[in-house]
Amino acid sequence: MAKEIVLIGRSNVGKSTLFHLLTGKKVRIGKKPGVTTYPFRAQVGNIYYVDMPGYGFMKYRSKEEQEKTKDYIVKYFEDKAADILLAIQVIDASSFLDIANRWKERGEVPLEIELYEFLQDLGLDVVIAANKMDRIANPDDALDMIVEELGMLPPWGQWADKIAPISAKKGKSAPLLGIIRNKISGRAPGSSESTVQ
């Protein structure tokens, strides 16, 4: 059975743009959340890349449709866990902390954190693709706060195998490509070829 690298994240964080960057295959994307409503698969070498539907609030979709999407995503990961080589959780690094704080003020666990913990509980290897880094004035400070929200101790640089600062729209994905190549080849994180130029 071919292994899968699965992209997952909130709607409009840049999953489909990143998928195109990684595979060369275009997924229908748009400015409205919820355009990707089913997994899109593309084979690169002997690996299948899977772009999952976005989760969370989608203005143009009913609450029932949103819940159905969430249930589908959960079931997909539960059923396919043994085939998933790597789960890439894509976040919008420029809005992640604001969204997390809003959820916490309501006494709720932010969706991104809930998903990250769920994927880890399944025993999956998870990497955070911190997208839209080009919009952040102080990247190191922001990444330190993001890893802390996810239950890791800063500085973020010690988690180079778990967090990859990228800008998919600008074609900047070297840290993530390095993690993927290491995972596919079975190399240890932090090896000399861990970052692709």
N, C-alpha and C positions, 0 to 999 in steps of 0.2 A: 504494500500500500504506500503510495507517495505521501510524503510528509507535507504539512501545510504551515505557512506563515500567515497568520491572520491579523488583519488590521481592524481595530475596534476603537470607537470613541464617540463622544457626543456629536450631534449633528453640527455641520459647518465648522469643524476644526481643521479641515484640510486632508481628510483620509483619502478621498478619491484622487486628489492632486498628488499625494504621496504615492498612492498605488500606481499611478501613471509613471511617476519618476522611477519607481522600482522595477516596473515590468514593461514599460513602453506601451501598455494597453490603456486605452481611454475608457473611462466610465462616464456615463452621463452625469454631469454635475450642474449645479445651479445655485443661485443666491438664496433660494428658499430652502429651509431645513426640511429633510425628509425625502429628498429626491431619490437617494439610493434606498430601495425598499426590500431588496433581497440580496443575498451574497453574490458578488461578481468574482469569478475565478479566472486566473491566468497562470499558465505553466511556464516556468523559467527553469531550464535544465530539468532536474528531476524533482523540483519543488513546486507546489501549487501555492500561489499567493491568493488570498481571499480578502476582498473588501466587504466588510459587514455593513448592514444598515446602521445609520446613526441612531443614538438613543437620546432620551431627554425630551425637553419641550420642543414641539414642532407646531408652529402657529397655524399651519394649513392642514393639520391632521387632527382627527378627533382624539379625545382622551383614550377611548377604546382602542383605536388604531395604535396609539403610542404604547399602551400596555401590551398589546399583541406583539409588537415589535420587540419589546423588552423580554417577554416570555420566550420568543423565538430565539433571541440571542443567547439567553441562559441555557436553553435546551441544546442549542448548537454546540456550545462549549462543553457542556456535560457529556453529550454523545460522542464528540470528536476528540476529547482530551488526549487520548492515546496517539492520535495522528498529528497533533499540533506540535511542531518543532519549536515555534516561537510565537508568542502573542505580542503584537505591537500595539500598545494603548496610546493612541494619538490624543494629545491635549493641546488646547490653545494656550500657550504659556503666557500670552499677554492678558488673558482674562481669567485664568485658572484660580488665582488667589482671591479675586473679587467674588467669583461665583461660590467658591468654597466658604468664604466668610458669610455670605448671605444665607447659605444653607445652615451653617452652624448657629447663626443668630436665631434661626427658627427652631433650633434644637434638633436638627436632622443631620444625618451623615451625608455629605456631598456625594452625588452619583459617581463621580470619578473615583473617589476613594473607596466607595462600596464595590465598584467594578474591579479595582486593583486588588482589593482583598479577596474578592470572589475568585478571580483568576489564580491568585496565589494558593488559595484553599484547594483548588483543583489540582495543584501540583505543577502548574504550567510555568515555563520560563517566560517571564514578562519583562519587556523593556518599555519605558516611557519615552515616546517620541515627542519632545517638547517643541511643538511647532510654533511658527510665527515669531521666532526669536529676534528677527529684524525689527520688530516693533518695540523691543524692550531696551530702555536706556542703560540699565545696570544688570546685565545678564547673570553675572555670578551671584549677586544678591537675590535675584528672583529665583534662580535655580536652587539656591540654598533653602529658601522658604518653601519651594515646591517639594523638595525631598523630605523636608521636615513634616509637611502636611501628610505625606505618604508613609510616615513612620520610620524614616531613615535619618540618621544623624548627618548634619552638614559637617564639612563642606561637600558639595555635590560631586566634586571631582573624584572622590574616592569610590563613586558608584558609576564609573565610566562604562561598566557592562550592563547597567540598569537604567541609565538615563542618557538620552541622546538629544542635544540641542540642535534643532534643524530649522530650515526655512524652505518648505517644499515648493512654494510658489516661485522662489528665486533659484531653485535647483540646488540648494545647499543641504546635503544629506550625508556628508562623509562620515560623521560619528556613527550614524545608524547603519550605514553600509558596512562599516567595519565590524559592528556587532553581529550583523547578519552573516557576513563571510566567516567569522570565527565560529558561529553556531553551526553553519553548514559543514565546515571543515573539521569541527570538533576541537579547534584550538582553544587553549585557555584564554580567558579574558585578560587584556593587558599585554598580549604578546606583541612582538615588534610590528606585526602587520595588522594590528587591530583597527587602524584608521585608514580609510581609502582616501587618497588625495583627489 
